[in-house]
Amino acid sequence: MSTNPNGRLEGRSALITGGASGIGLEIARRYRSEGASVTLVDINREALDAHAAELGGTSYVADVTDESSMEDAVAAAVNAYGGLDIAVNAAGAGFVAPITELPLEEWRRILDLCLTGVFLSVKHEARRMNDGGSIINIASLNAIQPAEGFAAYCSAKAGVAMFTKVAAMELGPRSIRVNAIAPGLVDTPLTAALTAPPLSDEFLDNAPLGRIGVPSDIADAALFLASDDSSWVTGDLLSVDGGAHTRRYPQVLAAVMAAEAASVTTD
Ligand SMILES: NC(=O)c1ccc[n+]([C@@H]2O[C@H](COP(=O)([O-])OP(=O)(O)OC[C@H]3O[C@@H](n4cnc5c(N)ncnc54)[C@H](O)[C@@H]3O)[C@@H](O)[C@H]2O)c1
């Protein structure tokens, strides 16, 4: 692939968790095209191998909820490229159920993946990162906008937003910046059920800019936060959502429960 159109990340080493799909993969592509060396980290070995080859980068199979495997993943990036300058923490997933029906193991799984996974990633990235580096956590519109049925996901992502601010305070003396991005609905494998009608119509009704996001919308913001263009920005949660935070979150839970009721009726 062509690299270095503007060279904004020339000579830098970047690690991306959740880098084998969707938002993380698009960020990796953008960083590579701006001259960075990339290390993709993901739990999905097959997708990881395919995309690491495409990007001419390094890959490491790791579960972000496992501390020793995240420590090893960071070491792999440092060993491959002589250091670490940029880290993006994008591994994540959701689960939809009303609180009264939400199994404890699902609550724990989502908190573990979306919040503890970011903690473990930042802990080991920051230990090995060069001074002056940049860490970007992928939070969500749901860090600030509640959604019925999303108790675990909303709580985890709100936690990521606050964790980001604490990390920015602690790492500021090393000139390491820590920011988060709050994407609205972005068309990726994670959101296939939401980006199709009828739910997509509700999302569009609640998006002032009138369209659903694409991964490159988030990559644009992630490039800004990784580059020197944002050298005085830290501890921030940047909304990239077409303005959706100004309105209300669509009734996803109601749609999911209606679909479940219909499938029970037709079974
Ligand atoms: N797509 C959206 O609309 C949207 C909106 C807001 C926030 N987000 C957040 O953006 C991030 C990326 O989402 P996406 O839409 O690109 O999803 P995606 O499913 O396309 O990609 C997520 C990647 O994370 C990996 N992953 C899952 N569990 C892992 C684990 N334990 N360890 C390592 N890797 C793991 C998956 O294998 C996958 O490659 C997530 O944190 C998600 O919560 C997405």
The ligand as an SDF file (V2000), in Angstrom:
LIG
                    3D

 44 48  0  0  0  0  0  0  0  0999 V2000
  -19.0600    0.7440   15.3870 N   0  0  0  0  0  0  0  0  0  0  0  0
  -19.6620    1.6430   16.1730 C   0  0  0  0  0  0  0  0  0  0  0  0
  -20.7600    2.1570   15.8660 O   0  0  0  0  0  0  0  0  0  0  0  0
  -19.0110    2.0800   17.4590 C   0  0  0  0  0  0  0  0  0  0  0  0
  -19.5460    3.1940   18.1060 C   0  0  0  0  0  0  0  0  0  0  0  0
  -18.9690    3.6050   19.2910 C   0  0  0  0  0  0  0  0  0  0  0  0
  -17.8810    2.9470   19.8070 C   0  0  0  0  0  0  0  0  0  0  0  0
  -17.3820    1.8610   19.1590 N   0  0  0  0  0  0  0  0  0  0  0  0
  -16.2220    1.1840   19.7460 C   0  0  0  0  0  0  0  0  0  0  0  0
  -15.2030    1.1130   18.7820 O   0  0  0  0  0  0  0  0  0  0  0  0
  -14.3850   -0.0210   19.0360 C   0  0  0  0  0  0  0  0  0  0  0  0
  -14.2330   -0.8330   17.7600 C   0  0  0  0  0  0  0  0  0  0  0  0
  -15.5160   -1.2800   17.3500 O   0  0  0  0  0  0  0  0  0  0  0  0
  -15.8200   -1.7680   15.8640 P   0  0  0  0  0  0  0  0  0  0  0  0
  -17.1470   -1.2480   15.5220 O   0  0  0  0  0  0  0  0  0  0  0  0
  -14.6670   -1.4800   14.9860 O   0  0  0  0  0  0  0  0  0  0  0  0
  -15.9900   -3.3420   16.1140 O   0  0  0  0  0  0  0  0  0  0  0  0
  -15.3920   -4.6220   15.3580 P   0  0  0  0  0  0  0  0  0  0  0  0
  -16.1470   -5.7740   15.9080 O   0  0  0  0  0  0  0  0  0  0  0  0
  -15.3560   -4.3970   13.8940 O   0  0  0  0  0  0  0  0  0  0  0  0
  -13.8740   -4.6740   15.8900 O   0  0  0  0  0  0  0  0  0  0  0  0
  -13.5700   -4.9850   17.2200 C   0  0  0  0  0  0  0  0  0  0  0  0
  -12.2980   -5.8170   17.2510 C   0  0  0  0  0  0  0  0  0  0  0  0
  -11.9830   -6.0870   18.6410 O   0  0  0  0  0  0  0  0  0  0  0  0
  -11.5130   -7.4170   18.7210 C   0  0  0  0  0  0  0  0  0  0  0  0
  -11.6710   -7.9260   20.0840 N   0  0  0  0  0  0  0  0  0  0  0  0
  -12.8230   -8.2630   20.7150 C   0  0  0  0  0  0  0  0  0  0  0  0
  -12.5590   -8.7370   21.9380 N   0  0  0  0  0  0  0  0  0  0  0  0
  -11.2100   -8.6950   22.0880 C   0  0  0  0  0  0  0  0  0  0  0  0
  -10.3350   -9.0470   23.1560 C   0  0  0  0  0  0  0  0  0  0  0  0
  -10.7960   -9.5610   24.3130 N   0  0  0  0  0  0  0  0  0  0  0  0
   -9.0120   -8.8570   22.9790 N   0  0  0  0  0  0  0  0  0  0  0  0
   -8.5330   -8.3670   21.8110 C   0  0  0  0  0  0  0  0  0  0  0  0
   -9.3160   -8.0240   20.7770 N   0  0  0  0  0  0  0  0  0  0  0  0
  -10.6390   -8.1780   20.9140 C   0  0  0  0  0  0  0  0  0  0  0  0
  -12.3770   -8.1750   17.7160 C   0  0  0  0  0  0  0  0  0  0  0  0
  -11.7920   -9.4250   17.3580 O   0  0  0  0  0  0  0  0  0  0  0  0
  -12.4510   -7.1820   16.5640 C   0  0  0  0  0  0  0  0  0  0  0  0
  -11.3970   -7.3940   15.6360 O   0  0  0  0  0  0  0  0  0  0  0  0
  -15.0660   -0.7950   20.1840 C   0  0  0  0  0  0  0  0  0  0  0  0
  -14.4300   -0.4510   21.3990 O   0  0  0  0  0  0  0  0  0  0  0  0
  -16.4850   -0.2560   20.1510 C   0  0  0  0  0  0  0  0  0  0  0  0
  -17.0970   -0.3340   21.4300 O   0  0  0  0  0  0  0  0  0  0  0  0
  -17.9250    1.3960   17.9910 C   0  0  0  0  0  0  0  0  0  0  0  0
  1  2  1  0
  2  3  2  0
  2  4  1  0
  4  5  1  0
  4 44  2  0
  5  6  2  0
  6  7  1  0
  7  8  2  0
  8  9  1  0
  8 44  1  0
  9 10  1  0
  9 42  1  0
 10 11  1  0
 11 12  1  0
 11 40  1  0
 12 13  1  0
 13 14  1  0
 14 15  2  0
 14 16  1  0
 14 17  1  0
 17 18  1  0
 18 19  2  0
 18 20  1  0
 18 21  1  0
 21 22  1  0
 22 23  1  0
 23 24  1  0
 23 38  1  0
 24 25  1  0
 25 26  1  0
 25 36  1  0
 26 27  1  0
 26 35  1  0
 27 28  2  0
 28 29  1  0
 29 30  1  0
 29 35  2  0
 30 31  1  0
 30 32  2  0
 32 33  1  0
 33 34  2  0
 34 35  1  0
 36 37  1  0
 36 38  1  0
 38 39  1  0
 40 41  1  0
 40 42  1  0
 42 43  1  0
M  CHG  2   8   1  16  -1
M  END
$$$$
